[in-house]
Amino acid sequence: EAPTFEKPEYEAHIMENLPAGTPVLQVLATDRDLGANGQVSYGGLSG
């Protein structure tokens, strides 16, 4: 089963003077599969 995300799309606008390591976006997803198949990984795109 595919992960289910809280929102269909996420977008963040990051100010250039924001200190490195500052959280800018929270993404929430769940997966009903068990074990390794239930793990959810995230990646980001710059743009």
PDB file of N, CA, C and O in Angstrom:
ATOM      1  N   GLU A   1       0.848  -1.186   0.000  1.00  0.00           N
ATOM      2  CA  GLU A   1       0.000   0.000   0.000  1.00  0.00           C
ATOM      3  C   GLU A   1       0.892   1.247   0.000  1.00  0.00           C
ATOM      4  O   GLU A   1       1.928   1.269   0.663  1.00  0.00           O
ATOM      5  N   ALA A   2       0.499   2.253  -0.723  1.00  0.00           N
ATOM      6  CA  ALA A   2       1.272   3.499  -0.811  1.00  0.00           C
ATOM      7  C   ALA A   2       1.072   4.348   0.442  1.00  0.00           C
ATOM      8  O   ALA A   2       0.022   4.274   1.080  1.00  0.00           O
ATOM      9  N   PRO A   3       2.080   5.159   0.797  1.00  0.00           N
ATOM     10  CA  PRO A   3       1.923   6.071   1.934  1.00  0.00           C
ATOM     11  C   PRO A   3       0.786   7.065   1.692  1.00  0.00           C
ATOM     12  O   PRO A   3       0.501   7.430   0.552  1.00  0.00           O
ATOM     13  N   THR A   4       0.151   7.492   2.763  1.00  0.00           N
ATOM     14  CA  THR A   4      -0.896   8.502   2.716  1.00  0.00           C
ATOM     15  C   THR A   4      -0.353   9.769   3.360  1.00  0.00           C
ATOM     16  O   THR A   4       0.056   9.755   4.521  1.00  0.00           O
ATOM     17  N   PHE A   5      -0.347  10.859   2.609  1.00  0.00           N
ATOM     18  CA  PHE A   5       0.163  12.128   3.115  1.00  0.00           C
ATOM     19  C   PHE A   5      -0.974  12.972   3.671  1.00  0.00           C
ATOM     20  O   PHE A   5      -2.112  12.888   3.211  1.00  0.00           O
ATOM     21  N   GLU A   6      -0.644  13.795   4.678  1.00  0.00           N
ATOM     22  CA  GLU A   6      -1.630  14.667   5.302  1.00  0.00           C
ATOM     23  C   GLU A   6      -2.196  15.671   4.295  1.00  0.00           C
ATOM     24  O   GLU A   6      -3.380  16.004   4.349  1.00  0.00           O
ATOM     25  N   LYS A   7      -1.352  16.155   3.375  1.00  0.00           N
ATOM     26  CA  LYS A   7      -1.765  17.105   2.339  1.00  0.00           C
ATOM     27  C   LYS A   7      -1.359  16.554   0.976  1.00  0.00           C
ATOM     28  O   LYS A   7      -0.403  15.783   0.893  1.00  0.00           O
ATOM     29  N   PRO A   8      -2.059  16.929  -0.092  1.00  0.00           N
ATOM     30  CA  PRO A   8      -1.691  16.435  -1.425  1.00  0.00           C
ATOM     31  C   PRO A   8      -0.409  17.073  -1.959  1.00  0.00           C
ATOM     32  O   PRO A   8       0.254  16.490  -2.818  1.00  0.00           O
ATOM     33  N   GLU A   9      -0.052  18.252  -1.469  1.00  0.00           N
ATOM     34  CA  GLU A   9       1.140  18.960  -1.947  1.00  0.00           C
ATOM     35  C   GLU A   9       1.685  19.841  -0.827  1.00  0.00           C
ATOM     36  O   GLU A   9       0.925  20.405  -0.040  1.00  0.00           O
ATOM     37  N   TYR A  10       3.009  19.951  -0.767  1.00  0.00           N
ATOM     38  CA  TYR A  10       3.667  20.787   0.238  1.00  0.00           C
ATOM     39  C   TYR A  10       4.535  21.816  -0.469  1.00  0.00           C
ATOM     40  O   TYR A  10       5.127  21.524  -1.508  1.00  0.00           O
ATOM     41  N   GLU A  11       4.610  23.008   0.086  1.00  0.00           N
ATOM     42  CA  GLU A  11       5.440  24.071  -0.485  1.00  0.00           C
ATOM     43  C   GLU A  11       5.991  24.906   0.660  1.00  0.00           C
ATOM     44  O   GLU A  11       5.280  25.204   1.620  1.00  0.00           O
ATOM     45  N   ALA A  12       7.260  25.282   0.554  1.00  0.00           N
ATOM     46  CA  ALA A  12       7.880  26.124   1.579  1.00  0.00           C
ATOM     47  C   ALA A  12       8.632  27.255   0.902  1.00  0.00           C
ATOM     48  O   ALA A  12       9.262  27.059  -0.137  1.00  0.00           O
ATOM     49  N   HIS A  13       8.563  28.427   1.488  1.00  0.00           N
ATOM     50  CA  HIS A  13       9.331  29.578   1.035  1.00  0.00           C
ATOM     51  C   HIS A  13      10.345  29.875   2.128  1.00  0.00           C
ATOM     52  O   HIS A  13       9.976  30.102   3.280  1.00  0.00           O
ATOM     53  N   ILE A  14      11.619  29.875   1.767  1.00  0.00           N
ATOM     54  CA  ILE A  14      12.689  30.003   2.750  1.00  0.00           C
ATOM     55  C   ILE A  14      13.397  31.332   2.558  1.00  0.00           C
ATOM     56  O   ILE A  14      13.885  31.639   1.470  1.00  0.00           O
ATOM     57  N   MET A  15      13.447  32.119   3.628  1.00  0.00           N
ATOM     58  CA  MET A  15      14.140  33.405   3.568  1.00  0.00           C
ATOM     59  C   MET A  15      15.645  33.150   3.510  1.00  0.00           C
ATOM     60  O   MET A  15      16.142  32.237   4.171  1.00  0.00           O
ATOM     61  N   GLU A  16      16.377  33.948   2.725  1.00  0.00           N
ATOM     62  CA  GLU A  16      17.797  33.684   2.507  1.00  0.00           C
ATOM     63  C   GLU A  16      18.648  33.865   3.754  1.00  0.00           C
ATOM     64  O   GLU A  16      19.745  33.310   3.822  1.00  0.00           O
ATOM     65  N   ASN A  17      18.181  34.627   4.750  1.00  0.00           N
ATOM     66  CA  ASN A  17      18.991  34.834   5.949  1.00  0.00           C
ATOM     67  C   ASN A  17      18.615  33.874   7.078  1.00  0.00           C
ATOM     68  O   ASN A  17      19.020  34.088   8.220  1.00  0.00           O
ATOM     69  N   LEU A  18      17.869  32.847   6.790  1.00  0.00           N
ATOM     70  CA  LEU A  18      17.477  31.859   7.784  1.00  0.00           C
ATOM     71  C   LEU A  18      18.702  31.026   8.160  1.00  0.00           C
ATOM     72  O   LEU A  18      19.399  30.537   7.271  1.00  0.00           O
ATOM     73  N   PRO A  19      18.982  30.853   9.454  1.00  0.00           N
ATOM     74  CA  PRO A  19      20.163  30.070   9.860  1.00  0.00           C
ATOM     75  C   PRO A  19      20.075  28.621   9.371  1.00  0.00           C
ATOM     76  O   PRO A  19      18.992  28.039   9.317  1.00  0.00           O
ATOM     77  N   ALA A  20      21.219  28.056   9.021  1.00  0.00           N
ATOM     78  CA  ALA A  20      21.273  26.655   8.592  1.00  0.00           C
ATOM     79  C   ALA A  20      20.725  25.767   9.700  1.00  0.00           C
ATOM     80  O   ALA A  20      20.980  26.003  10.881  1.00  0.00           O
ATOM     81  N   GLY A  21      19.979  24.755   9.314  1.00  0.00           N
ATOM     82  CA  GLY A  21      19.424  23.816  10.276  1.00  0.00           C
ATOM     83  C   GLY A  21      18.066  24.207  10.827  1.00  0.00           C
ATOM     84  O   GLY A  21      17.485  23.462  11.616  1.00  0.00           O
ATOM     85  N   THR A  22      17.543  25.372  10.423  1.00  0.00           N
ATOM     86  CA  THR A  22      16.231  25.822  10.881  1.00  0.00           C
ATOM     87  C   THR A  22      15.135  25.016  10.183  1.00  0.00           C
ATOM     88  O   THR A  22      15.124  24.940   8.954  1.00  0.00           O
ATOM     89  N   PRO A  23      14.214  24.413  10.939  1.00  0.00           N
ATOM     90  CA  PRO A  23      13.108  23.691  10.294  1.00  0.00           C
ATOM     91  C   PRO A  23      12.239  24.658   9.480  1.00  0.00           C
ATOM     92  O   PRO A  23      11.920  25.753   9.943  1.00  0.00           O
ATOM     93  N   VAL A  24      11.862  24.249   8.277  1.00  0.00           N
ATOM     94  CA  VAL A  24      11.050  25.121   7.420  1.00  0.00           C
ATOM     95  C   VAL A  24       9.744  24.468   6.970  1.00  0.00           C
ATOM     96  O   VAL A  24       8.852  25.153   6.471  1.00  0.00           O
ATOM     97  N   LEU A  25       9.625  23.161   7.140  1.00  0.00           N
ATOM     98  CA  LEU A  25       8.437  22.470   6.650  1.00  0.00           C
ATOM     99  C   LEU A  25       8.265  21.171   7.424  1.00  0.00           C
ATOM    100  O   LEU A  25       9.239  20.466   7.689  1.00  0.00           O
ATOM    101  N   GLN A  26       7.040  20.862   7.781  1.00  0.00           N
ATOM    102  CA  GLN A  26       6.744  19.584   8.424  1.00  0.00           C
ATOM    103  C   GLN A  26       5.859  18.778   7.490  1.00  0.00           C
ATOM    104  O   GLN A  26       4.800  19.238   7.063  1.00  0.00           O
ATOM    105  N   VAL A  27       6.307  17.573   7.179  1.00  0.00           N
ATOM    106  CA  VAL A  27       5.573  16.676   6.293  1.00  0.00           C
ATOM    107  C   VAL A  27       5.150  15.462   7.112  1.00  0.00           C
ATOM    108  O   VAL A  27       5.952  14.894   7.854  1.00  0.00           O
ATOM    109  N   LEU A  28       3.898  15.071   6.975  1.00  0.00           N
ATOM    110  CA  LEU A  28       3.395  13.921   7.716  1.00  0.00           C
ATOM    111  C   LEU A  28       2.799  12.915   6.744  1.00  0.00           C
ATOM    112  O   LEU A  28       1.947  13.250   5.921  1.00  0.00           O
ATOM    113  N   ALA A  29       3.267  11.668   6.855  1.00  0.00           N
ATOM    114  CA  ALA A  29       2.720  10.584   6.038  1.00  0.00           C
ATOM    115  C   ALA A  29       2.641   9.327   6.890  1.00  0.00           C
ATOM    116  O   ALA A  29       3.439   9.136   7.808  1.00  0.00           O
ATOM    117  N   THR A  30       1.690   8.486   6.584  1.00  0.00           N
ATOM    118  CA  THR A  30       1.568   7.199   7.259  1.00  0.00           C
ATOM    119  C   THR A  30       1.492   6.105   6.207  1.00  0.00           C
ATOM    120  O   THR A  30       1.076   6.335   5.071  1.00  0.00           O
ATOM    121  N   ASP A  31       1.901   4.913   6.610  1.00  0.00           N
ATOM    122  CA  ASP A  31       1.855   3.763   5.722  1.00  0.00           C
ATOM    123  C   ASP A  31       1.364   2.578   6.542  1.00  0.00           C
ATOM    124  O   ASP A  31       1.927   2.281   7.595  1.00  0.00           O
ATOM    125  N   ARG A  32       0.341   1.910   6.080  1.00  0.00           N
ATOM    126  CA  ARG A  32      -0.260   0.809   6.836  1.00  0.00           C
ATOM    127  C   ARG A  32       0.511  -0.499   6.692  1.00  0.00           C
ATOM    128  O   ARG A  32       0.205  -1.466   7.390  1.00  0.00           O
ATOM    129  N   ASP A  33       1.501  -0.553   5.807  1.00  0.00           N
ATOM    130  CA  ASP A  33       2.307  -1.760   5.668  1.00  0.00           C
ATOM    131  C   ASP A  33       3.133  -1.972   6.939  1.00  0.00           C
ATOM    132  O   ASP A  33       3.360  -1.035   7.704  1.00  0.00           O
ATOM    133  N   LEU A  34       3.576  -3.198   7.153  1.00  0.00           N
ATOM    134  CA  LEU A  34       4.365  -3.543   8.334  1.00  0.00           C
ATOM    135  C   LEU A  34       5.843  -3.660   7.992  1.00  0.00           C
ATOM    136  O   LEU A  34       6.200  -3.866   6.832  1.00  0.00           O
ATOM    137  N   GLY A  35       6.700  -3.529   8.995  1.00  0.00           N
ATOM    138  CA  GLY A  35       8.136  -3.723   8.827  1.00  0.00           C
ATOM    139  C   GLY A  35       8.755  -2.708   7.886  1.00  0.00           C
ATOM    140  O   GLY A  35       8.346  -1.548   7.841  1.00  0.00           O
ATOM    141  N   ALA A  36       9.759  -3.168   7.127  1.00  0.00           N
ATOM    142  CA  ALA A  36      10.484  -2.274   6.217  1.00  0.00           C
ATOM    143  C   ALA A  36       9.560  -1.667   5.165  1.00  0.00           C
ATOM    144  O   ALA A  36       9.794  -0.545   4.716  1.00  0.00           O
ATOM    145  N   ASN A  37       8.519  -2.390   4.766  1.00  0.00           N
ATOM    146  CA  ASN A  37       7.587  -1.864   3.760  1.00  0.00           C
ATOM    147  C   ASN A  37       6.733  -0.723   4.298  1.00  0.00           C
ATOM    148  O   ASN A  37       6.124   0.010   3.520  1.00  0.00           O
ATOM    149  N   GLY A  38       6.680  -0.564   5.614  1.00  0.00           N
ATOM    150  CA  GLY A  38       5.900   0.505   6.214  1.00  0.00           C
ATOM    151  C   GLY A  38       6.706   1.751   6.516  1.00  0.00           C
ATOM    152  O   GLY A  38       6.161   2.741   7.002  1.00  0.00           O
ATOM    153  N   GLN A  39       8.011   1.712   6.230  1.00  0.00           N
ATOM    154  CA  GLN A  39       8.859   2.880   6.480  1.00  0.00           C
ATOM    155  C   GLN A  39       8.652   3.911   5.382  1.00  0.00           C
ATOM    156  O   GLN A  39       8.514   3.566   4.208  1.00  0.00           O
ATOM    157  N   VAL A  40       8.631   5.180   5.774  1.00  0.00           N
ATOM    158  CA  VAL A  40       8.431   6.278   4.830  1.00  0.00           C
ATOM    159  C   VAL A  40       9.670   7.157   4.843  1.00  0.00           C
ATOM    160  O   VAL A  40      10.131   7.558   5.912  1.00  0.00           O
ATOM    161  N   SER A  41      10.217   7.462   3.668  1.00  0.00           N
ATOM    162  CA  SER A  41      11.379   8.348   3.535  1.00  0.00           C
ATOM    163  C   SER A  41      10.962   9.603   2.796  1.00  0.00           C
ATOM    164  O   SER A  41      10.039   9.574   1.983  1.00  0.00           O
ATOM    165  N   TYR A  42      11.641  10.707   3.077  1.00  0.00           N
ATOM    166  CA  TYR A  42      11.326  11.986   2.444  1.00  0.00           C
ATOM    167  C   TYR A  42      12.563  12.530   1.742  1.00  0.00           C
ATOM    168  O   TYR A  42      13.693  12.260   2.147  1.00  0.00           O
ATOM    169  N   GLY A  43      12.335  13.285   0.703  1.00  0.00           N
ATOM    170  CA  GLY A  43      13.399  13.999   0.013  1.00  0.00           C
ATOM    171  C   GLY A  43      12.894  15.380  -0.347  1.00  0.00           C
ATOM    172  O   GLY A  43      11.692  15.643  -0.301  1.00  0.00           O
ATOM    173  N   GLY A  44      13.808  16.255  -0.703  1.00  0.00           N
ATOM    174  CA  GLY A  44      13.395  17.611  -1.038  1.00  0.00           C
ATOM    175  C   GLY A  44      13.965  18.045  -2.375  1.00  0.00           C
ATOM    176  O   GLY A  44      14.956  17.493  -2.853  1.00  0.00           O
ATOM    177  N   LEU A  45      13.336  19.027  -2.962  1.00  0.00           N
ATOM    178  CA  LEU A  45      13.786  19.600  -4.224  1.00  0.00           C
ATOM    179  C   LEU A  45      14.076  21.071  -4.019  1.00  0.00           C
ATOM    180  O   LEU A  45      13.360  21.750  -3.283  1.00  0.00           O
ATOM    181  N   SER A  46      15.106  21.563  -4.653  1.00  0.00           N
ATOM    182  CA  SER A  46      15.357  23.003  -4.617  1.00  0.00           C
ATOM    183  C   SER A  46      14.791  23.609  -5.892  1.00  0.00           C
ATOM    184  O   SER A  46      14.671  22.939  -6.918  1.00  0.00           O
ATOM    185  N   GLY A  47      14.453  24.858  -5.808  1.00  0.00           N
ATOM    186  CA  GLY A  47      13.877  25.436  -7.011  1.00  0.00           C
ATOM    187  C   GLY A  47      13.753  26.912  -6.952  1.00  0.00           C
ATOM    188  O   GLY A  47      13.280  27.530  -7.907  1.00  0.00           O
TER     189      GLY A  47
END
